């Protein structure tokens, strides 16, 4: 270490001096003294290392302030925060899946800010059941005899298998042994529940006789699984639900279906095909059906179980239920969402409203956004037809025709550079790309989002990203 570096190392102020700086005090008030101190310790370690390696030279107070405040600025931001979804994927798993209806948000605020009737029966003046707040509405909407909610659909499947099939055999088609996002695999969850998997048929073709031949005296259930985010086409075969239900009941077994997507209304009302609504599953003879609350249903994250009362009652008594139960705010949001379904106010549920948007409506919005952007950027702005997606593992083979705005020839750089810059903002903008043009899909954008996007482009004009980000989408 030469004398110059030694001198600079000695010039770096101590912690007490840094914490006493006028510019440091507001940070301590906002984030807490210990948080600021922790960041300073980590940053000073890095600064000393970089100084030794010749990566930095200036360690004056002004230079240190710039380096230290950079990470404090990042600490100021909440880890879980809003983003603008300009991808056109309605149920975007990485971006939080379904948006909640305004009525659901109001219900969450009302219940979360006061004591409530989560497990209190006002009429009896005694302890109640949290499931009672939504069970009646679920039964009315699906035609089920009874219903139960847990934390998510994986939990719903686990509870059903644990309570109804532990120590027995469950017959499943090989074509339905799927893996869903996050490494949720049907064989693994079945093993964890204590049920034994019996695979029947082949990957692409499973017949009713395959199920029949797979049933032994140790079997307790036939299970049909939603394929989630993949589809098989061509030389395929699978029995109808009615056939599986009849076979199961003839042999004294439970017929369970994991419906996955949580469609509570007919798919044609959303312009979709290939997804079966929950009521149809039950009418076909399923004894128990599980599905998600934050996919096509458009509510909060939870797993929903509906079906025969004799089956649901067994689930309600199982000890694992307590580990899977939902909280008061989830129930409040879900009850409010179910009330919108009961009234037929589908367009008040953001997910359904986005899926139901007309081509003309999206074209008008795309043109409006394009016009606004032309006033704030020198880039080339064009309106184009795009393919959107339902997302959340629903209707993966069904692209949704939509409209978007393409941004190209921006002086700051190509699509990768722009995407990286927009992700760094306080309100990040997440969007796609096509042939090195940034593409903003309007299906998932609100009017407020349009204003925020224009603000983002104005910021881009003020700052110049240095280089193209690698691996842009």
C-alpha positions as CSV (number, residue, x, y, z in Angstrom):
1,X,0.0,0.0,0.0
2,X,1.6,3.3,-1.1
3,X,1.6,6.4,1.1
4,X,-1.1,8.1,-1.0
5,X,-3.6,5.3,-0.4
6,X,-2.7,5.2,3.3
7,X,-3.4,8.9,3.5
8,X,-6.8,8.5,1.8
9,X,-7.6,5.5,4.0
10,X,-6.9,7.6,7.2
11,X,-9.0,10.4,5.8
12,X,-12.2,8.4,5.6
13,X,-14.3,9.7,8.6
14,X,-15.4,7.5,11.4
15,X,-19.0,6.4,12.0
16,X,-19.7,9.0,14.7
17,X,-18.6,11.8,12.3
18,X,-20.8,10.4,9.4
19,X,-23.8,10.0,11.7
20,X,-23.4,13.6,12.8
21,X,-23.5,15.1,9.3
22,X,-26.4,17.4,8.5
23,X,-27.3,15.4,5.4
24,X,-27.2,12.1,7.5
25,X,-29.7,13.2,10.1
26,X,-32.9,13.2,7.9
27,X,-32.0,9.7,6.8
28,X,-31.8,8.6,10.4
29,X,-35.1,10.1,11.1
30,X,-36.8,8.4,8.2
31,X,-35.1,5.0,8.3
32,X,-33.8,4.7,11.9
33,X,-30.3,5.3,13.2
34,X,-29.4,1.7,13.4
35,X,-30.5,1.1,9.8
36,X,-28.3,4.0,8.5
37,X,-25.4,2.8,10.7
38,X,-25.7,-0.7,9.2
39,X,-25.6,0.6,5.7
40,X,-22.7,2.9,6.4
41,X,-20.7,0.0,7.9
42,X,-21.3,-2.2,4.8
43,X,-20.6,0.7,2.3
44,X,-17.4,1.8,4.0
45,X,-16.1,-1.7,3.8
46,X,-16.7,-1.7,0.1
47,X,-15.2,1.8,-0.3
48,X,-12.0,0.8,1.4
49,X,-11.7,-2.3,-0.7
50,X,-12.3,-0.3,-3.9
51,X,-9.7,2.2,-2.8
52,X,-7.1,-0.5,-2.3
53,X,-7.9,-2.0,-5.7
54,X,-7.7,1.4,-7.4
55,X,-11.4,1.4,-8.4
56,X,-12.0,4.8,-6.7
57,X,-9.8,7.7,-5.8
58,X,-12.0,10.4,-4.4
59,X,-12.9,9.8,-0.7
60,X,-13.8,13.4,0.2
61,X,-16.9,13.9,2.3
62,X,-18.8,15.0,-0.8
63,X,-17.8,11.9,-2.7
64,X,-18.6,9.7,0.2
65,X,-22.0,11.3,0.6
66,X,-22.9,10.4,-3.0
67,X,-21.9,6.8,-2.5
68,X,-23.6,6.4,0.9
69,X,-26.8,8.1,-0.1
70,X,-27.2,5.9,-3.2
71,X,-27.8,2.8,-1.1
72,X,-29.9,4.7,1.5
73,X,-32.1,5.7,-1.4
74,X,-32.6,2.1,-2.3
75,X,-33.4,1.3,1.3
76,X,-36.1,3.9,1.3
77,X,-38.0,2.0,-1.3
78,X,-40.4,-0.7,-0.1
79,X,-39.4,-4.2,-1.3
80,X,-43.0,-5.0,-2.2
81,X,-44.3,-2.1,-4.2
82,X,-46.5,-1.2,-7.2
83,X,-45.4,-1.5,-10.8
84,X,-47.0,-0.7,-14.1
85,X,-47.8,-3.8,-16.0
86,X,-47.5,-3.1,-19.7
87,X,-46.9,-6.7,-20.7
88,X,-50.5,-7.5,-21.7
89,X,-50.5,-10.5,-19.4
90,X,-53.6,-10.1,-17.3
91,X,-52.9,-12.6,-14.5
92,X,-49.2,-12.0,-14.2
93,X,-47.8,-14.3,-11.5
94,X,-44.6,-12.5,-11.1
95,X,-46.4,-9.2,-10.8
96,X,-49.0,-10.2,-8.2
97,X,-51.6,-11.9,-10.3
98,X,-55.1,-10.4,-10.1
99,X,-55.8,-6.8,-9.1
100,X,-58.4,-6.4,-6.4
101,X,-61.7,-4.6,-7.1
102,X,-62.2,-1.2,-5.4
103,X,-64.9,-2.8,-3.2
104,X,-62.4,-5.4,-2.0
105,X,-59.8,-2.7,-1.1
106,X,-62.4,-0.8,0.9
107,X,-63.4,-4.0,2.7
108,X,-59.7,-4.7,3.6
109,X,-59.3,-1.2,5.0
110,X,-62.5,-1.4,7.0
111,X,-61.7,-4.8,8.5
112,X,-57.9,-4.3,8.9
113,X,-58.2,-1.0,10.8
114,X,-60.6,-2.3,13.4
115,X,-61.6,-5.3,15.5
116,X,-63.9,-7.5,13.6
117,X,-66.0,-10.7,13.6
118,X,-63.3,-12.9,12.2
119,X,-64.1,-15.7,14.6
120,X,-67.1,-14.3,16.5
121,X,-70.7,-15.1,16.1
122,X,-72.7,-12.0,16.9
123,X,-76.0,-13.8,17.1
124,X,-74.8,-16.4,19.6
125,X,-72.4,-14.2,21.4
126,X,-69.8,-16.9,21.2
127,X,-66.8,-18.1,19.1
128,X,-67.6,-18.5,15.4
129,X,-65.9,-19.9,12.3
130,X,-63.9,-17.7,9.9
131,X,-64.9,-19.8,6.9
132,X,-68.6,-18.9,7.5
133,X,-68.1,-15.4,6.0
134,X,-67.7,-16.8,2.5
135,X,-69.1,-20.3,2.5
136,X,-72.7,-19.4,1.7
137,X,-71.7,-17.1,-1.2
138,X,-69.4,-19.8,-2.7
139,X,-72.2,-22.4,-2.5
140,X,-74.6,-20.1,-4.2
141,X,-72.2,-19.2,-7.0
142,X,-71.0,-22.8,-7.7
143,X,-74.0,-25.0,-6.7
144,X,-71.8,-26.8,-4.1
145,X,-73.3,-28.2,-0.9
146,X,-70.3,-26.9,1.2
147,X,-67.1,-24.9,0.8
148,X,-63.9,-24.1,2.5
149,X,-61.0,-21.7,1.9
150,X,-57.3,-22.0,2.7
151,X,-54.1,-20.0,1.9
152,X,-53.7,-21.1,-1.8
153,X,-54.6,-23.8,-4.2
154,X,-51.5,-25.9,-3.5
155,X,-52.7,-25.9,0.2
156,X,-56.2,-26.9,-0.9
157,X,-54.8,-29.9,-2.9
158,X,-52.6,-30.9,0.0
159,X,-55.4,-30.7,2.5
160,X,-57.7,-32.8,0.3
161,X,-55.2,-35.5,-0.3
162,X,-54.1,-35.5,3.4
163,X,-57.7,-35.7,4.7
164,X,-59.3,-37.9,2.1
165,X,-56.5,-40.2,0.8
166,X,-53.7,-40.5,3.3
167,X,-52.4,-44.1,3.3
168,X,-54.5,-45.0,0.2
169,X,-54.0,-45.0,-3.5
170,X,-55.0,-42.1,-5.8
171,X,-55.4,-42.8,-9.5
172,X,-54.2,-40.1,-11.9
173,X,-53.6,-39.9,-15.6
174,X,-49.9,-39.7,-16.6
175,X,-50.8,-36.8,-18.9
176,X,-51.9,-34.8,-15.8
177,X,-48.8,-35.3,-13.6
178,X,-47.9,-31.7,-14.1
179,X,-45.3,-29.3,-12.6
180,X,-46.7,-25.8,-11.9
181,X,-44.6,-22.7,-11.3
182,X,-42.4,-22.8,-8.1
183,X,-41.7,-26.5,-8.5
184,X,-45.2,-27.6,-7.4
185,X,-45.3,-31.2,-8.7
186,X,-48.4,-33.4,-8.4
187,X,-46.3,-36.5,-7.6
188,X,-44.4,-34.7,-4.9
189,X,-47.4,-33.1,-3.2
190,X,-49.1,-36.5,-3.2
191,X,-46.1,-38.1,-1.6
192,X,-46.0,-35.4,1.0
193,X,-49.7,-35.8,1.8
194,X,-49.2,-39.5,2.5
195,X,-51.3,-40.7,-0.5
196,X,-49.9,-43.2,-3.0
197,X,-49.8,-42.3,-6.6
198,X,-51.1,-44.7,-9.2
199,X,-50.3,-43.6,-12.8
200,X,-52.5,-44.8,-15.6
201,X,-52.7,-44.3,-19.3
202,X,-49.9,-42.6,-21.3
203,X,-48.7,-39.0,-21.6
204,X,-51.0,-38.2,-24.5
205,X,-53.9,-40.7,-24.3
206,X,-55.7,-42.0,-21.2
207,X,-58.9,-44.0,-21.6
208,X,-61.7,-44.8,-19.0
209,X,-60.6,-48.4,-19.0
210,X,-57.1,-47.3,-17.9
211,X,-58.6,-45.7,-14.8
212,X,-60.8,-48.7,-14.2
213,X,-57.8,-51.1,-14.4
214,X,-55.8,-48.9,-12.1
215,X,-58.3,-49.1,-9.3
216,X,-57.4,-51.6,-6.6
217,X,-58.9,-52.4,-3.2
218,X,-56.5,-49.8,-1.7
219,X,-57.8,-46.9,-3.9
220,X,-59.8,-44.1,-2.4
221,X,-59.9,-41.4,-5.1
222,X,-59.8,-40.6,-8.8
223,X,-58.0,-37.3,-9.4
224,X,-58.3,-35.0,-12.4
225,X,-55.7,-32.2,-12.6
226,X,-55.8,-28.9,-14.4
227,X,-52.9,-28.9,-16.9
228,X,-52.1,-25.2,-16.0
229,X,-49.7,-23.6,-18.4
230,X,-49.4,-26.3,-21.1
231,X,-51.6,-28.0,-23.6
232,X,-51.3,-31.2,-25.7
233,X,-52.8,-31.2,-29.1
234,X,-53.0,-33.8,-31.8
235,X,-53.3,-37.5,-31.0
236,X,-54.8,-37.2,-27.5
237,X,-57.6,-38.7,-25.6
238,X,-59.1,-38.3,-22.1
239,X,-62.4,-39.4,-20.5
240,X,-65.2,-37.0,-19.9
241,X,-65.7,-35.8,-16.3
242,X,-69.1,-37.5,-16.2
243,X,-67.5,-40.8,-17.1
244,X,-64.8,-40.4,-14.4
245,X,-67.4,-39.4,-11.8
246,X,-69.6,-42.4,-12.7
247,X,-66.7,-44.8,-12.5
248,X,-65.5,-43.4,-9.1
249,X,-69.0,-43.6,-7.6
250,X,-69.6,-47.1,-9.0
251,X,-66.4,-48.2,-7.2
252,X,-67.0,-46.3,-4.0
253,X,-64.3,-43.7,-4.6
254,X,-64.1,-39.9,-4.3
255,X,-63.8,-38.0,-7.6
256,X,-61.7,-34.9,-7.1
257,X,-60.8,-32.3,-9.6
258,X,-58.1,-29.6,-9.3
259,X,-59.7,-27.0,-11.5
260,X,-56.8,-24.6,-11.0
261,X,-57.9,-21.4,-12.7
262,X,-61.0,-20.6,-10.7
263,X,-63.5,-19.7,-13.4
264,X,-66.8,-18.8,-11.7
265,X,-68.7,-17.8,-14.8
266,X,-69.0,-19.3,-18.3
267,X,-65.8,-18.8,-20.3
268,X,-67.8,-17.4,-23.3
269,X,-68.7,-14.4,-21.1
270,X,-65.0,-13.6,-21.2
271,X,-64.4,-14.6,-24.8
272,X,-62.5,-17.6,-23.7
273,X,-62.6,-21.3,-24.6
274,X,-60.9,-24.3,-23.1
275,X,-61.5,-23.4,-19.5
276,X,-64.3,-25.1,-17.6
277,X,-66.1,-23.2,-14.9
278,X,-66.4,-24.7,-11.4
279,X,-70.2,-25.2,-11.5
280,X,-69.8,-27.3,-14.6
281,X,-67.2,-29.5,-12.8
282,X,-69.6,-30.1,-9.9
283,X,-72.6,-30.7,-12.1
284,X,-70.5,-33.3,-14.0
285,X,-70.3,-35.3,-10.7
286,X,-67.1,-34.1,-8.9
287,X,-67.3,-34.7,-5.2
288,X,-64.7,-32.0,-4.5
289,X,-63.2,-29.3,-6.6
290,X,-60.2,-27.1,-5.8
291,X,-59.2,-23.8,-7.4
292,X,-57.3,-20.5,-6.9
293,X,-58.8,-17.2,-5.8
294,X,-56.3,-14.9,-7.5
295,X,-56.4,-16.2,-11.0
296,X,-59.5,-16.0,-13.3
297,X,-61.7,-15.5,-10.2
298,X,-60.0,-12.1,-9.8
299,X,-59.8,-12.0,-6.0
300,X,-57.1,-12.3,-3.4
301,X,-54.7,-15.2,-3.1
302,X,-56.4,-18.2,-1.5
303,X,-57.3,-21.8,-2.3
304,X,-61.0,-22.7,-2.5
305,X,-62.5,-26.1,-2.0
306,X,-66.1,-26.8,-2.9
307,X,-68.2,-30.0,-3.1
308,X,-70.3,-32.5,-1.2
309,X,-70.9,-31.7,2.4
310,X,-69.9,-35.1,3.6
311,X,-66.5,-34.6,2.0
312,X,-66.0,-30.9,3.0
313,X,-66.9,-31.8,6.6
314,X,-63.9,-34.2,6.7
315,X,-61.6,-31.4,5.6
316,X,-62.9,-29.1,8.2
317,X,-62.0,-31.5,10.9
318,X,-58.5,-32.2,9.7
319,X,-55.6,-30.9,11.9
320,X,-53.6,-29.5,9.0
321,X,-56.4,-27.0,8.2
322,X,-55.1,-24.6,11.0
323,X,-51.7,-24.3,9.3
324,X,-53.4,-23.3,6.0
325,X,-56.1,-20.9,7.2
326,X,-56.5,-17.4,5.7
327,X,-56.4,-14.1,7.5
328,X,-59.1,-11.4,8.1
329,X,-57.9,-9.2,5.2
330,X,-58.0,-12.0,2.7
331,X,-61.5,-13.0,3.8
332,X,-62.7,-9.4,3.6
333,X,-61.4,-8.9,0.1
334,X,-62.8,-12.3,-1.0
335,X,-66.3,-11.6,0.5
336,X,-66.4,-8.3,-1.3
337,X,-65.4,-9.9,-4.6
338,X,-68.0,-12.6,-4.3
339,X,-70.7,-10.0,-3.7
340,X,-69.7,-8.5,-7.1
341,X,-70.2,-11.9,-8.7
342,X,-73.6,-12.2,-7.0
343,X,-74.7,-8.9,-8.6
344,X,-73.2,-9.7,-12.0
345,X,-70.9,-6.6,-11.7
346,X,-68.1,-8.4,-13.6
347,X,-66.5,-5.3,-15.0
348,X,-65.9,-4.0,-11.5
349,X,-63.5,-7.0,-11.1
350,X,-60.3,-5.8,-12.8
351,X,-59.2,-9.2,-14.1
352,X,-62.6,-9.9,-15.7
353,X,-62.8,-6.3,-17.1
354,X,-59.3,-6.7,-18.7
355,X,-60.3,-10.0,-20.3
356,X,-63.5,-8.6,-21.6
357,X,-62.0,-5.5,-23.2
358,X,-63.1,-4.9,-26.8
359,X,-60.6,-4.5,-29.6
360,X,-62.0,-1.0,-30.4
361,X,-61.6,0.1,-26.8
362,X,-57.9,-1.0,-26.8
363,X,-57.2,0.6,-30.2
364,X,-58.6,4.0,-28.9
365,X,-56.4,3.7,-25.8
366,X,-53.3,2.8,-27.8
367,X,-53.8,5.8,-30.1
368,X,-54.3,8.1,-27.1
369,X,-51.2,6.9,-25.4
370,X,-49.2,7.2,-28.6
371,X,-50.3,10.7,-29.0
372,X,-49.2,11.6,-25.5
373,X,-45.8,10.0,-25.9
374,X,-45.1,11.9,-29.1
375,X,-45.2,15.1,-27.0
376,X,-42.6,13.9,-24.5
377,X,-40.1,11.9,-26.6
378,X,-38.3,12.1,-29.9
379,X,-38.4,8.4,-30.4
380,X,-40.5,6.8,-33.2
381,X,-44.0,5.9,-31.8
382,X,-46.4,3.6,-33.6
383,X,-49.6,1.8,-32.8
384,X,-49.6,-1.9,-33.6
385,X,-51.7,-5.1,-33.1
386,X,-50.3,-7.4,-30.4
387,X,-51.0,-10.7,-28.7
388,X,-51.9,-10.5,-25.0
389,X,-52.3,-13.5,-22.6
390,X,-54.6,-14.6,-19.9
391,X,-51.7,-15.7,-17.7
392,X,-51.7,-17.6,-14.4
393,X,-51.6,-20.9,-16.2
394,X,-55.0,-20.3,-17.8
395,X,-55.7,-20.7,-21.5
396,X,-52.0,-20.9,-22.4
397,X,-52.8,-21.8,-26.0
398,X,-55.3,-18.9,-26.5
399,X,-53.6,-15.6,-27.3
400,X,-55.8,-12.5,-26.8
401,X,-55.8,-10.1,-29.7
402,X,-54.9,-6.6,-28.5
403,X,-53.2,-3.3,-29.2
404,X,-50.0,-1.7,-28.1
405,X,-47.6,1.2,-28.6
406,X,-44.1,0.5,-30.0
407,X,-41.2,2.8,-29.1
408,X,-38.2,2.6,-31.4
409,X,-35.1,4.6,-32.4
410,X,-34.8,6.2,-29.0
411,X,-31.6,8.2,-28.6
412,X,-31.0,6.6,-25.2
413,X,-30.7,3.1,-26.8
414,X,-32.5,0.0,-27.7
415,X,-35.3,-2.0,-26.0
416,X,-33.0,-3.6,-23.4
417,X,-31.6,-0.2,-22.3
418,X,-35.1,1.3,-22.0
419,X,-36.5,-1.7,-20.1
420,X,-33.6,-1.6,-17.6
421,X,-34.1,2.1,-17.0
422,X,-37.9,1.8,-16.5
423,X,-37.4,-1.0,-14.0
424,X,-35.2,1.3,-11.9
425,X,-37.8,4.0,-11.4
426,X,-39.7,4.6,-8.1
427,X,-42.8,3.3,-9.9
428,X,-41.2,0.7,-12.2
429,X,-42.6,0.1,-15.7
430,X,-42.6,-3.5,-16.9
431,X,-43.0,-4.0,-20.6
432,X,-42.1,-6.2,-23.5
433,X,-40.1,-5.8,-26.7
434,X,-40.3,-6.8,-30.3
435,X,-37.4,-6.5,-32.8
436,X,-35.6,-4.1,-30.5
437,X,-38.7,-1.9,-30.1
438,X,-40.2,-1.3,-26.7
439,X,-43.8,-2.5,-26.7
440,X,-46.5,-1.2,-24.3
441,X,-49.6,-3.4,-24.3
442,X,-52.6,-1.3,-23.3
443,X,-54.9,-4.2,-22.2
444,X,-53.4,-4.0,-18.7
445,X,-53.0,-0.2,-18.5
446,X,-55.3,2.3,-16.8
447,X,-55.6,6.0,-17.5
448,X,-53.4,6.7,-14.4
449,X,-50.8,4.3,-15.9
450,X,-50.8,6.4,-19.1
451,X,-49.8,9.5,-17.1
452,X,-47.1,7.6,-15.2
453,X,-45.7,6.2,-18.5
454,X,-45.4,9.7,-19.9
455,X,-43.6,10.8,-16.7
456,X,-41.2,7.9,-17.1
457,X,-40.4,9.0,-20.6
458,X,-39.8,12.5,-19.5
459,X,-37.3,11.2,-16.9
460,X,-35.7,9.2,-19.6
461,X,-35.1,12.3,-21.6
462,X,-33.4,13.9,-18.6
463,X,-31.1,10.9,-18.0
464,X,-29.1,9.0,-20.5
465,X,-28.6,5.3,-19.8
466,X,-25.0,4.3,-20.5
467,X,-25.3,1.1,-22.4
468,X,-27.6,-1.6,-23.7
469,X,-28.8,-4.0,-21.0
470,X,-27.9,-7.6,-21.8
471,X,-30.5,-10.3,-22.3
472,X,-33.6,-8.1,-22.9
473,X,-36.9,-9.7,-23.6
